Amino acid sequence: MAASIKSATLKLKAPLLKLCAFYMLSKKIPTLQRLLAQVYRRASHLARQRYDVIVVGGGHAGTEAAAAAARVGAETLLVTQKIHTIGALSCNPSLGGIGKGHLVKEVDALDGLCGRAGDWAGIHFSILNRSKGPAVWGPRAQLDRQRYREFIQAELLSTPRLTVVEGSVEELLISEANPEEPGQHRVTGIRLANGSHSITATSVVLTTGTFLSGSLFMGQTMSPGGRIGDPPSSAGLSQTLRERLGLRVGRLRTGTPPRIVKDSVDLSLAKVHPPDPQPTPFSFLNTQIRCRPEEQLPCYLTYTTPGVEKVVKESVHLNCHIQQDTKGPRYCPSIESRVLRFPGREHQVWLEPEGLTSDLLYPQGLSMTMPPNMQLRLIREIPPLHRAEIHTPGYGVQYDFVCPTQLSPALQVKSTQGLFLAGQINGTTGYEEAAAQGLWAGVNAARRALSMPTVSLSRTESYIGVLIDDLVSCGVTEPYRMFTSRAEFRTSLRPDNADLRLTLKGFEEVGCVSSLRYQEAVRVKNSLQGALSALQALALSAPNWKKKLPDVCLSESKSSMMTGLDLLQYKDVNFEMLASAIPECLSSYMEFAQRLKIEAVYRPHCDLQKKEIERIQKEENMILPQDLDYFSLPVSLSQEVREILDRVRPSTLGAATRLQGITPAAIVHLLNYVHHMKQTERRLHRNKPDQREEELCPSTATLPQ
């Protein structure tokens, strides 16, 4: 019987692959999507009763987890409440940004979905932080909601070894732990909410997002749900985590702004922000995006007014969500939170398109949970929105999360064999953080099911590694968001080199990367190495370089020879100039012009940064003077970092590194300051050492000479 079911499922999948190929060529998306949904609803009745991996939830974490598990080779089942909401952009219609763009590039380098989906659905591409160095550039795109959802669904429904069914998970199947593995329990599958249908698996990945015991808030009204129009997950699932598995579970909140009718907005009163004229794709497989550059849509910037603050204060007593002490996202707070915390200020509001044909605008920065009539009053206090109409009001969401310190770096629950968690259930916020966790949880769930060892990513090699290490080591007290400042090695963990850092490992060690992508990464790696070698071999004197590049500001008095790599580090020199001057050596590498420029500029910085991190690792026991005035230290520390250091007053540098909210960059600055202070003390008391010097320079500290 099982063999016949498997055969029937495979027969269904073969035409699906052809249909998706047709989809990419014909772009007849709506018709195809209806057909795919119908086929898979029928296929769900033929689904086997046992899988290698079961993924619960069809959001950003769940879709990446299911696809990754299938790519590794596991027979995978994705269970979602509604097939047509798979890949939905629940909140903002955008992807990427500062720090988040790094995650998208890394997910793509590991053959994930969201980067290619962003290139397909993007309607406004820009690089944030372009005025700064390429290491902290933030690739970002506004997305067409419908196109993004359709791409993700088509990819999933055509993935070999992946079955998708509609359903709600009532509880996890729990059995005694395998004595040969660590853990107190073992998950063996799921039970669907219809009460009788059980499906077993070796690994289960929970990606419940805001649906785990989710509640929606609007004014003084509260209703169960994880997203407007959708119910929360079954209460039995949350009960299983709390009571049967004994996991520590907390409560977080988030929110979304009202959707505004575009024709009711006076965009002439807002500042236009056009997209980049030459869009930069997310995926390393793409050289261009689907939307033509001239078809891209602009965004618009406006600001709040004193009238907004007045409405917020008048409605506080009507807003039960904002009155509660449940932690919300610090870096994407509601307009109520911002006004109450920073009175008298004006706040940015971005008016973002929701699609090429959508008649709605998304007001980024106006998340709110006040009653609908007060929401309308508030938005009309903003000049471009003085006649705006609300299509869908904003609302708040509260949901359960599992304290992530209970997870291993593989994102497996330490106390429960076979149970993996990814996304907002781990206390994060954002599509990109969810997708990154989902991919890695899916990889490890599949490897465990296939009797392979789980794998981890170091924070020295990826932002995904930084994200996971922060979660499992430090936990969260508020929704976690990725920033470039969280990474120690950010000059080497750049968006442009994610393929070189991760694709080869993803194929050779992890098994989640296709041979096609691997071959392309090898080609790129070999070409870049060849180009760098060619640049290094071009050694000329300054006068000779000046002859070849007369427009470059280069001192002819320099006596040493300069290589092409040295010259490429100059701000006014790019690879195109060098290739034009010496085409016989360099013209074949023109497709890598920007990457070579970035590599040349950052090469010395990467070497220096690695040495700084090694110093930190050696000097964990360095004593921090208890009388330091952190608010007046003449170093680059954010106000947030200064407040944390002043409140906790860590006794050692190592203790400071483990404080929630202290960035690696702050530790480097603190180390350099204290080290400089100690050297000054030594010089002043070189001939008269006293007790003060002994306190500052304990024998347990290893200081560089």
PETA-V22745 format. One record per helix or strand of 3 or more residues. SS is the DSSP state (A for helix, B for strand). FROM is the first residue (numbers start at 1). LEN is the number of residues. Records with the same first field share a line. If there is no record, write none. Layout:
SS: FROM-LEN ; FROM-LEN
//
This chain:
A: 2-25 ; 29-16 ; 60-13 ; 83-3 ; 100-10 ; 114-8 ; 134-3 ; 145-13 ; 235-10 ; 262-3 ; 267-3 ; 293-3 ; 306-13 ; 320-4 ; 330-3 ; 335-7 ; 372-8 ; 383-3 ; 404-3 ; 423-4 ; 431-19 ; 463-12 ; 484-3 ; 495-16 ; 515-23 ; 542-7 ; 564-5 ; 575-7 ; 583-36 ; 630-3 ; 639-10 ; 653-5 ; 664-21 ; 691-6
B: 50-7 ; 76-5 ; 94-3 ; 122-7 ; 138-6 ; 162-5 ; 169-8 ; 185-8 ; 198-9 ; 215-4 ; 221-4 ; 249-13 ; 271-3 ; 299-5 ; 348-6 ; 360-8 ; 390-3 ; 395-8 ; 419-3
//
